[in-house]
Amino acid sequence: MRHRFLTADVFTTQRFGGNPLAVFPDARDIPEQHLLPIAREFNYSETTFVFPPADAAHTRRVRIFTPGNEIPFAGHPTVGTAHVLAAIGEVPLLAGAETKVVLEEGVGPVQVTIVADASGTPNFAQLSVAKLPEVGPRPAIATLAEVLSLDPSDFVGGEYAPEPVSCGLPWLMVPLRTRDAVRRARVNLDVWERTIKGTMGAEVMVFAMEAEGPNVDIHARVFVPGLSVPEDPATGSANACLGGYLAARTPRDNGTLRWTVEQGIEMGRPSILHVEADKEGGRITAVRVGGSTVMVSEGSMEV
């Protein structure tokens, strides 16, 4: 039986940039045992399979697979799937306005706001996390220096010590002093396996508060050895955790904080992600991640 799929590049305005995503907009007839092999066939960071929602008040149910396994939440598949469904007419849009949809994922219902241009074509989508940031125990900088093939002096430390954060999928936030240190980071798998594998901080985001592009605040890279993704070019879930990490350290009690992040440059797939965090009375009350998506291809797969 043949099943329709579409591919898109997420968190970019240019084809062959950003993070590629494969979307099966109607996966009802795909046998369960073939979902992971299909994701491995594409070998993208993630592939999504779309089903009718369990709750009629929601838009769709989405299952997300890396080449290694199914995961409960991820940013670029959420943003990209919403864009693809809108682009093919599965989600009606208001021309020149915002349309809100709710995607059921393993983490729970995830709200996505899709912005359309005057012709009704989607040009931006932004997710709001279903789970506010939660933090875990901090690993030792000496250990991480060995894991990332860096020197301890490359780490910011202090208040900005590395810390695991989760908004439904955990990431280890690792601030580095310079963009050069971010570029030099390399995961030593042998050290990774005997030190942080299986912990809340097993998947790593390194970043520096200096960027290459204009009007960009942060330069970042993401390593995902535990999910069979050596490096990811644009990671919405990690950037959501980054928003939570930075907001918790920003001495502002109320209002919306914003950062623009560049990622994927070292991979030749430059990506731009827009991160927001709301604070009320010193508490983080919402985190959002958004960006543009470009449609790339359409086809069918024999399963």
N, C-alpha and C positions, 0 to 999 in steps of 0.2 A: 504493500500500500504506500502511496506517495503522500508526503506531508509538506506543506508550504513552510518556507522559512524566509526571513529577511535578515540582512546584516546592516549594521550601522556603526559609525565611529562616534563615540560618546565623549563629551567634554572637549569638543573642538568645533571649529567652523570650517575645517579643511578635511577633505577626504584623505585617508591614510595617515591622519594624525589621531590623537586621542586614544581611546581604548576600544578595540573592536568588540562587538557583541552580536551574537546570533539569537534570533527570537523566533520561536514557533508560535504564531498567534492563536492557533487552535490545536492544542495537544491532546484533546480528549481521546483520540483513537490510537495514540502512541502507547505501546505496551510499557508498563513500568520498568521492566528489566532492560529496556533500550535507552532510557533517559541518560544514564551516565555514559554508556558507550557513544551516544550521539555527541555529548559534550566533549568527549575525548577525540572524536573525529574532527570537530572544529578546532580543538586545542586552543581556543580563546581563554582568556582569564575566566569568563563566565558565559554560559548559554542559558537562556530562559525558556520555560514552557508555560504557556498561558492556558488557564482553565476558567470555566464559569465560577463566579464567586460563591462561597458558602452562604454569605449574607447578601440578600438581594439589594441591600442598600449600598453595597460596595461595587466597584467597577469590574475587577477581575481577580482571580487567584493566580499567583505567579510562583513557580518553583524555580530555584536558582541552583545551577550546578557548575562547579569548577571541573577541570579534568580529573580531579581527585575524589570529589564527593559533593553531596548536596549541602548547601549552607543556608542558614535562616534569614540572612539579610545581606545585601551588598548595595553600594550606591550606584555604580555605573550601570548595573542591570536594571535597577529600579527606574532611574532617570531615562535610560535608553529604551526600556520596554514601554514606558508611558509615551515617549515620543513616537516610537514605531506604531503603536496602536492608534495614536492620533493621526499620523501621516497616512495610514491606509484606510482611514475613515471608521475604524472601530470605536473611536471616541469622538463624538461631535464637539467641535470647538466653536467658541465665540470669536469672530473676526475682530482683531485689534484689542482683545481683552484676555483675561485669565479664565482658565477652566480648571476646576479642582476635581481630581479623581482619587480613589482610594484603592490601593492594591493590597490584597491579602498575601502576606508572606509569613515565613516561619516565625518571625519575631512578633507578628501581629499586624494589624492594619497600618499601612504606611500611606500618608497623604502626599500627593504630588500635585503641584501647581504647574500647569502648562500654559505658556504665553504664546499667542498666535499673532501673526502680523495682520495687516489690513486685508489680505487675501484669504485669511483663515489657515495659513500654513504655520505649523508649530516651529518656533525658533529658539525656545528656551524652556527648560523644565527644572523644577526645584523640589526636592523631597524634604519633608520634615520628619525627623527621627521618631520612631515609635517608642524608643526607650531613651531616657535622659542619661547622660554620661555617668558611668560607674567606674571607680578606680580600683586597682589591685596593688599587691606588694611590689615595691621597687627593687629591681635587680641591681647588682653592684656594677659600677662603671668599669671596674677592671675586667669583669667578665664580659661585658658588652664590647669593650675595646678589642678583646680577643675574638669575639664572635664576628665583629664587623671589620676586622683587619685595620683598626685605627689605633691611635695613641690616646691614652686617657686625657691628654691635654686638648684633644679635639672636641671634648664634650663641654657643654656649658656648665652643668652641675648646679649645685646650690638649690635655689628655689626651682630652677629649671632642670632638675635631675630627671633622668628617664623614668617614665611611669606608664604602666598599662592602663588603658582606658577602653571601655566598651559602650557602644550605643546599640548593642544587639550582636555585634561581632567584635571581638577584642583585638586591639592593636597596641603595640608598645611605642609610645611617643619618645623619640630620641632627638632632642635639640643638639645641634652641633654649632660650633663657633663660626664656621665659614662655609660658603658655597663649595669651596675647594674640598673641604672635608667630606661634604655630602657626595661629591663626585668620586672621591677615593674609596668610599665605603664598598666593601665586598664581603659577602657572607661566607664564613668558613664553615662548611656544613658539618665537618667532624666536630668542631667545637660547639656549634649550634645544637647538634644532636645530644651531646653529653651535658649541656648546661641549661638551655631554655626551652628545648623541645617539650611540648606537652604542658607548658605553663601558660598563664594568661598573656604573657609577653612574648609568645613564640613568633608572631608575625610582626614585622618591624617597619616603622616609618621613621626615616631620618630626615631632618629638615634644618634649614638655616634661615634666619630672618634677613636675608639679602637675596635678591632675585636677579635674573638675567634680563627679563623682559621689562618694558615700560609699564608703569601702573600695576606692578605685581609686588606683593609683600613678602612672599615666602617661596623658597626653592626646596622641593621635596623629592624623595624617592621612596618606594615601598617594595619590600622584599617579603615574599609569601611562600617560603619553602614548605611549610606544613600543609599547603593546599595545592601542591604541585605547580606553583606559579613562581619561578625564580625571581622575576621582577615584574611589577604591574605598572603600566603607563599612566593610569588615572584611576584613583581609588576613592570613591565617594564615601564609603563607610569609614576609612581611615581619616579622611578629611573632616568628617563629622566629629570623630574623636579628637582631632587636632583643634577644632573649634571649642570643644569642651575643655580641653587641656589649657588652651590659651585664655579662655574666658575666666577660668577659675583663678588665674594668676594676674588678671587685669584689674587694677584698683578702681573699678567703676561699678557701682551698685545697681544702676538702673539703665535701661536702654538697650539698643542693638549694637553689637560689635561686628565688624566686617573685616574679612581678609580675602585677598585674591592669591591663589596658589598656583604655581607652575610645577608640573610633574611630567615625567616621560621624556624629558629632553635628552638624557643620556641614552635612551633607547631609540632615538630618532622618531618618536611619536609625541611631539609636544602637545601638552594638554593644559587647559585653564579651568580651574574650579573656583567657584564663588562660595565662600563659607560665611554663615551668619550665626550668631548666638545671642539670644535674648536673656537679660538679667533683670530680676525684680528683687529688691531688698537684698542684694548680694547673692541671690540664688540663680542658677541657670534654669530657665523655664522652657527653652526651646533651642534646638539646633537645626539649621537647614544647610543643604548643599545643593548647588545648582550649576547648570552650564548648558551649552549648546550641543546639539547632536546632528550628524549628517547621515542621511540614508546612502547606502553603498551598493547593495545588491539584493536580488530576489531569486529564489529558486525552489526546487523541491527535492526531497530526499526519499529514496526508497528504503522503507523499514520493514 
